[in-house]
């Protein structure tokens, strides 16, 4: 009986009707009135909360606002982050390459390099091999192939492939050598006596990467010929090319002089650098 009375009492409380009035404060005129029960209020509030949660979920899931939630990342942001990571890695590699490149140029200008022994014929040295057991007779198929290739090249309008790989250096000047290459004395070039204002020419096609005045070696110009090969021209009276200019082999790039603290008279101090190390120019160029 007690439980039944409590249920009836609870039901009565839930279904008991109330009136919500909105009055004019000055005239106490009734503007709006609502008939409410506690059950209706609970239902309306419950549905409102459910709808609000649903709308908030949809707003976060299907609008860009979700990107502002801490810890949440969209597919687009992940893709952009990945692309930025690759670009950063590429920039880092390029920065490392540029730093190595500038370090090589610094070595050229300051002469600060470790001593390295070079052999002009080192690339021609081959490991001895025992060829006594090899069959060196020319087969018929080999002869036919050689004849076919020869006939095709006979009417070829383009230069053969072998000519594209040859590389020769043009003498920058002609004159007597007063001091040669000496790595032990840190003289990494060849001094050639020439008349003042003699035209100095590029030894090969390249790009001017340095064209400035230095206190020790006067007017200096450096050319990059690709394949890690640099040519350096020091103690010039004047320079005719600026940094970034493209030059051809034999093109005038400076005039000879005697500028700089280390100069003792009109001459050209010429250097060749390969992969950041100096090489003897007389192994590749005839100055006489």
Secondary structure by P-SEA (a helix, b strand, c coil): caaaaaaaaaaaaaabbbbbbbbccccccccbbbbbcaaaaaaaaaaaaaaaaaaaaaaaacccccccccccccaaaaaaaaaaaaaaaaaaaaaaaaaaaaaaaaaaaaccccbbbbbccccccccccccccccccccaaaaaaaaaaaaaaccccccccccccbbbbcccccccccccccccccccbbbbbbccccbbbbccccccccccccccccbbbbbbccccbbbbbcccccccccccccccccccccccccccccccccccbbbbbccccccccccccccc
